[in-house]
Amino acid sequence: MTDLNGVRLGFAVCGSFCNAANALRAAEACAAAGAELLPIVSEHFAGIKTRFGAPESFLEPLAALGNGRLVQSICDAEPIGPKNLTDALLVCPCTGNLLAKLSAGITDNTVTMAVKSHLRGGKPVILCIATNDGLAAAARNLGDLLNRRHYYFVPFGQDDPVKKPTSLVADFSRVPETVAAALRGTQLQPILLKA
């Protein structure tokens, strides 16, 4: 089992509502490995009820994993870097929309502010991608972030090459070991999974 004992992990969740349950399991796995979680949620994730569930069904367990803490605004995310609140920051899931914003340096929601604030300390940001256009419109942003310092990726691959040929999804079960590798300054390999 991966050891994340004492690691202060920002656990940011945005969009990709179909992967909310996978993200919650990944958060539980990180906590079980010893990480101290600081849950961070985008405004959309916190406010939109979808066919995958009401926000409360995910927000309450995330807050419990964070000992009652839940960052839900740009204002609350801004101090993450200056106050040195996190050792690593994970975006799980990371949508194509968020990839584009990170690539372009856009800071317009809680998660993008959390990443920007955390990066000012030169610490690792781990992306657990889940996007239907990873091999289409989002591909250039993915390529850009793959080439940037301080960004690491949970191993990913095509989730359904026949029915969704441009879709990419990370292996959520590998989140804890990817975080541990990123803290050592290493990208977990292989980064590309077979379909």
N, C-alpha and C positions, 0 to 999 in steps of 0.2 A: 504494500500500500504506500502511496505517495505521502511524504511527510511535509505538511505545510504548517507545522506547529509554530504559532506566534506570528505568522505572516499576516499583515494587515492588508486585506484584499478588498479593493473596491470592486463590487459586483454590479455592473451596469446592465440594465435590461431595456431593450427598445424593440418596437415593432415585431415582425414575424410572429404574430399571435399564435400561429399553429405550432410554434416551438416553445411556447411559454412553459408547458409542463416539462419539456426537456431542460429548459433553463433552471427551473426550480430544482430538478433532480441534480443538476450540476452544482447548484449552490449548496445543496445538502451534502454532496460528496466533498466539496471543498471544506465545509464546516467540519465534517467527520474526519477529514485529514488534518484538522487543527487550525485552519485559517480563521482569523477574526474578520467577519464580513462587515463591510459597509455597503448595504444595498442602495443602489441608485436607479431610479426609473425615469424614463422619458415621460413627458406630459401626455403623449398619445397612449402609451402603454398604461399609464395610471388612470386614464379617463375614458377609454373606449371599451364598451361591452361588445364582444364579438361572439360568433358561434362557438368559439373555443372556451368561453367562460367570461364571467364578470371580473373586472379588475381586482376586486376585493379578494377573490379566491386565490390570487397570486401575491397581492401586496401584503396581506396579513402574514402568510408564512415567511415571506422575505424579511419583513420587519422582525419577526420572531428570531430568525437566523442572525439578524443584526442586533440582537438585544434591544429591540424597540426602535432602533435607528432606521430611518428611511429618507434618503435624499430625493426630494421631488421638485426642486426648483433651481433655476440658474443661480439665484442668490445663495442657496445652500450648498451648491456644488463649487462655487468659486474658491472657498477657502481650502479645498482639498490639498492643493499644492503648497500654498503659503504656510499652512499649519502642519504640513508633513503628516497627513492623516492616513496615507496608504503607501505600502511598499510596492504593490503591483496593482494594476487596474485591468479588469476583464470586462469586455463587452460581449454579452451572451444572451440572446443572439445579436449578431451584428448584421444589419440589413444592407442591401445595396444602396439605399438612400443614405445611411450613415457612412458607408464607405466613401460615397461621393463627397459628403460634407467634410470628413476627415482629410481626404485628399486635397480638397480646395481650401482647407483652413477655415471653414465656416463654423461659427459658434453661435447657435441659435436655439439650443434647448439644453435641458439638464445634462444629458449624456455627453454632448459635444463639449460643454463647459467643463464637465468632470475630467474628460480626456485632456483638454487643453491645460487645465490647472495641474493635473498630475504630471504631465510631460515636462512642465517647467523645471522639475527636479531631475530630469533625465532618467526616469524610472520606466520599467517595462509596461507596455500596453499590449494586452493579449486580445485578439479578435477571434470570435467563434462565429464564423460567417454562416448565414442562411439567407440566400437570395435566389429568386427565380431567374435573375438576369446576370448571374456571375460570369457566364461565358458570352455575354452580349454587352449591353450598355454599361454594366458595372465592371467589366473586365479591365478597362484602362485604369480605373481607380484602385482595383485590387492589385494590379501590377505596380502602380505607383507606391502603394503602402508596403508591398513586399520588398521594395528597395529603400525604405526609410529606416533610419536608426530608431531603436526603441520599440518597434512594432514586431509582434510575434503572432503566429497563427496556430490555432488548434487545427490539426490535420483535417483536411476536407476533400470532398470529391463530388462527383455527380450523383445525386440521389435517385434519379430516374432518367437515364440517358435516352430512353426511347420516347416516353411521353413528355418529358420536360428536358430537352437536350441542352438548355443553357443554364439549368438550375444547379447550384452548388450548396452543399450543406456540410458543416463540420461534424466530426464525431464527438458528440457532447460527452461521451463517457471518458474521453481523453483530456478533459479540461484540467483536472488537478495536476496531471503529469506535465502538461504544457505550461501551466503556471510555474511549476517548480523549475522546469528547464529555462524559462524566460528569466527567472530570478538569478540563474547562473549565467545569463547572457547567451543562451543557446536556443536555437530554433529546434523544436522537437521534429525528428525525421522518421520516416518520410513525411513530407508535408502533403503530398498528393496521395489520396487513397484510391484503390481500385474500385470500380463500380460493382 
